[in-house]
Amino acid sequence: MKRYELTKEQWGRIKLLLPPEETGKRGRPRKDNRTMLNGMLWIVRSGAQWRELPAAYGPWQSVYARFSKRRDDGTLKAVFHALSGDADMKNLSVDSTCVKVQESANGGEKTADKAVGRTRGGWNTKLHAVVDGLGNPVEFLLSAGNDHDSVHAVELLKKVRIGGSAVLADRAYGARTIREYISAHGASYVIPPQSNISDPRPVDWHLYKERHLVECFFQKIKWFRRIATRYDKSDASFLAFVYLVSIAILLLWHILYLFSNKA
């Protein structure tokens, strides 16, 4: 279980970003934040059902209740944004990845805004992401798996201050509306034109190679089995797990950065 848990150094970076453990209310003392967070990480890394949570983390109902609370009050999202606040914004890479939706996640109440759509491979959710010049996550958006990338590109970019950045994306993001939005907000774009254009615009192919960073991020985030396959019925729960995994990735990157500077 230890390999799923936060180290002392990683925990030290975020413990003050979480709500206090002592609420001042009478009753049974709450389980400490570190144990609760480690329990959540075990769930998202293993892909197991909540009921399979090891007893070392306490009753699964308690860990699930804490996860739901941190999802609904925006704590996980806030911690992620606090850690990603020092992102390298010189280059921003944009892309999406499809996540297979498990049958149990597609049950329950059907809503028009549920990010699940049928593709050739079955039901999927599409996770859109922006990563910085180091490959670290900056922002996310969910959509149905059968939505085209370009449909949600501007909505995703609106969540990020792109002024002064170079936005790197593949041909799927070459629509005029996307390019005009990027230019209007003081950024440049490195997006190859469609192959059927008679007079293609110039592209900095050397810089375009840096777009592999977003692909590498998707590879890392899918090491966590509850992200590689969607088991959650609600978009809010799935996105909360995305934020949780991104927190873990950013904490690992920070420790490696400190270690490399000491070497």
C-alpha positions in Angstrom: 0.0 0.0 0.0 2.9 2.4 0.7 3.6 2.9 -3.0 0.1 4.4 -3.4 0.7 6.9 -0.5 2.1 10.4 -0.2 5.6 10.7 1.2 6.4 13.0 4.1 7.8 15.7 1.8 4.8 15.5 -0.6 2.3 15.7 2.3 4.2 18.7 3.7 3.5 20.7 0.5 -0.3 20.4 0.6 -1.3 19.8 4.3 -2.0 23.5 4.8 -4.1 23.7 1.6 -6.7 21.3 3.1 -9.4 22.3 5.5 -8.5 21.9 9.2 -9.0 18.5 10.8 -10.4 20.0 14.0 -13.8 21.6 13.3 -14.7 22.5 16.9 -17.8 20.3 16.8 -18.5 17.7 19.4 -18.5 14.0 18.6 -16.1 11.4 17.4 -12.7 12.8 16.3 -12.3 12.8 12.5 -9.8 10.7 10.7 -6.7 12.7 9.8 -6.5 14.3 6.3 -3.4 12.4 5.3 -4.9 9.0 5.9 -8.1 10.0 4.0 -6.2 11.3 1.1 -4.0 8.2 0.9 -7.1 6.1 0.9 -8.5 8.1 -2.1 -5.2 7.6 -3.9 -5.3 3.9 -3.3 -8.8 3.8 -4.9 -7.9 5.8 -8.0 -4.6 4.0 -8.5 -5.9 0.5 -8.0 -9.3 1.0 -9.8 -10.9 -1.1 -7.1 -14.4 -0.6 -5.7 -14.8 1.6 -2.7 -15.8 -1.5 -0.6 -12.4 -3.1 -1.4 -10.5 -0.2 0.4 -8.0 -1.7 2.9 -9.0 -1.4 6.6 -5.8 0.6 7.3 -7.5 3.7 5.8 -10.6 3.3 8.0 -14.1 2.4 7.0 -14.6 2.8 3.2 -17.8 4.8 3.9 -15.8 7.4 5.8 -13.2 7.8 3.0 -15.9 8.0 0.4 -17.8 10.6 2.4 -14.6 12.7 2.7 -13.9 12.3 -1.0 -17.5 13.5 -1.8 -17.1 16.4 0.5 -13.8 17.5 -1.0 -15.3 17.0 -4.5 -18.4 19.1 -3.7 -16.7 22.0 -1.9 -14.0 22.3 -4.6 -11.1 21.5 -2.3 -9.4 19.0 -4.7 -9.7 21.5 -7.6 -8.3 24.3 -5.4 -5.3 22.3 -4.3 -4.6 21.4 -7.9 -4.7 25.0 -9.0 -2.5 26.0 -6.1 0.2 23.5 -7.1 -0.1 24.4 -10.8 0.1 28.1 -10.2 3.8 28.3 -11.1 3.4 26.6 -14.5 5.8 27.2 -17.4 3.4 29.1 -19.6 5.8 29.8 -22.5 4.4 26.8 -24.4 1.0 25.2 -23.9 0.0 21.9 -25.5 -3.6 21.1 -26.0 -5.2 17.7 -26.8 -7.7 15.1 -25.7 -7.8 11.4 -24.9 -10.7 9.0 -24.8 -11.6 7.1 -21.6 -13.5 3.9 -21.8 -16.7 4.1 -19.8 -17.5 0.9 -17.8 -21.1 -0.3 -18.0 -21.9 0.6 -14.4 -20.8 4.2 -15.0 -23.3 4.7 -17.7 -26.3 3.7 -15.6 -28.5 5.9 -13.4 -30.2 9.0 -14.5 -29.6 10.2 -18.1 -28.9 13.8 -18.4 -28.2 15.9 -21.5 -24.9 17.3 -20.1 -23.4 13.9 -19.1 -20.0 13.6 -20.7 -20.6 10.1 -22.2 -21.0 9.4 -25.9 -21.0 6.4 -28.2 -18.0 5.9 -30.5 -16.8 3.0 -32.6 -15.3 1.4 -29.5 -18.4 1.8 -27.4 -19.2 4.4 -24.7 -16.4 6.9 -24.0 -15.7 10.1 -22.2 -13.2 12.5 -23.7 -10.8 14.2 -21.3 -9.4 17.5 -22.8 -6.3 18.9 -21.2 -3.8 21.8 -21.4 -0.3 21.1 -20.2 2.6 23.6 -19.7 6.1 23.6 -21.2 7.2 21.0 -18.7 4.3 18.6 -19.4 2.5 19.4 -16.2 -1.3 19.8 -16.2 -2.8 23.2 -16.2 -6.5 22.8 -16.9 -9.1 20.1 -17.9 -12.6 19.7 -19.5 -14.8 16.7 -20.0 -17.0 16.0 -23.0 -18.8 13.1 -24.7 -16.5 10.7 -26.4 -18.0 11.4 -29.8 -17.5 15.1 -29.7 -14.8 16.6 -32.0 -11.8 18.1 -30.3 -12.4 21.5 -32.0 -15.9 21.9 -30.5 -14.6 22.4 -27.0 -11.2 24.0 -27.7 -12.2 27.6 -27.1 -14.1 26.7 -24.0 -11.0 24.9 -22.6 -8.6 27.8 -23.5 -10.9 30.3 -21.8 -9.9 28.6 -18.5 -6.3 29.5 -19.1 -4.5 32.8 -19.4 -2.8 32.2 -22.7 -1.4 35.7 -23.3 2.2 35.5 -24.4 2.1 31.7 -24.8 2.6 29.5 -27.9 -0.4 27.1 -28.2 0.6 23.8 -29.7 -2.1 21.5 -31.1 -2.6 19.1 -33.9 -4.6 19.6 -37.1 -7.9 18.9 -35.3 -7.6 22.4 -33.7 -6.9 24.3 -36.9 -10.4 25.8 -37.2 -10.4 29.5 -37.9 -12.5 30.3 -34.8 -9.8 28.6 -32.6 -6.9 30.4 -34.3 -8.6 33.8 -34.1 -9.4 33.3 -30.4 -5.7 32.5 -29.7 -4.5 35.5 -31.7 -7.1 37.8 -30.1 -5.8 37.0 -26.6 -2.2 37.8 -27.3 -0.9 34.3 -27.9 0.6 32.5 -31.0 -0.4 29.1 -32.3 1.6 26.3 -33.7 -1.1 24.2 -35.5 -0.4 22.4 -38.8 -2.9 23.1 -41.6 -5.1 20.5 -43.1 -3.4 18.5 -45.9 -6.0 19.6 -48.5 -5.2 23.3 -48.2 -3.7 24.7 -51.4 -1.8 27.5 -49.7 -0.7 26.1 -46.3 0.4 28.5 -43.6 4.0 28.2 -42.2 4.6 26.0 -39.1 7.5 25.9 -36.7 7.9 22.2 -36.9 10.8 22.2 -34.4 8.6 23.8 -31.7 5.7 21.6 -32.7 7.6 18.5 -31.6 7.1 19.8 -28.0 3.5 18.8 -28.3 4.5 15.3 -27.3 4.3 16.5 -23.7 0.6 16.4 -23.6 0.7 12.8 -24.9 3.2 11.9 -22.2 0.8 13.4 -19.6 -2.1 11.3 -20.8 0.2 8.2 -20.5 1.1 9.1 -16.9 -2.5 9.9 -15.8 -3.7 6.6 -17.2 -1.3 4.7 -14.9 -4.1 5.3 -12.5 -6.7 2.7 -13.3 -9.7 4.7 -12.3 -8.7 7.3 -14.9 -7.8 4.7 -17.6 -11.4 3.4 -17.3 -14.3 5.5 -16.0 -16.2 3.8 -13.2 -18.0 6.9 -11.9 -21.5 7.8 -12.9 -21.2 11.5 -12.3 -18.9 13.8 -14.2 -18.1 15.6 -11.0 -16.7 12.4 -9.4 -14.6 11.5 -12.4 -13.2 15.0 -12.8 -12.5 15.1 -9.0 -10.4 11.9 -9.5 -8.6 13.7 -12.4 -7.7 16.5 -10.1 -6.6 14.1 -7.4 -4.3 12.3 -9.8 -2.9 15.5 -11.2 -2.1 16.6 -7.6 -0.1 13.4 -7.2 1.7 13.9 -10.5 2.6 17.6 -9.6 3.8 16.5 -6.1 6.1 13.9 -7.7 7.4 16.3 -10.2 8.2 18.8 -7.4 10.2 16.3 -5.4 12.1 15.2 -8.5 12.9 18.9 -9.3 14.2 19.5 -5.8 16.3 16.3 -6.0 17.8 17.3 -9.3 18.8 20.7 -8.0 20.6 19.2 -5.0 22.5 16.7 -7.2 
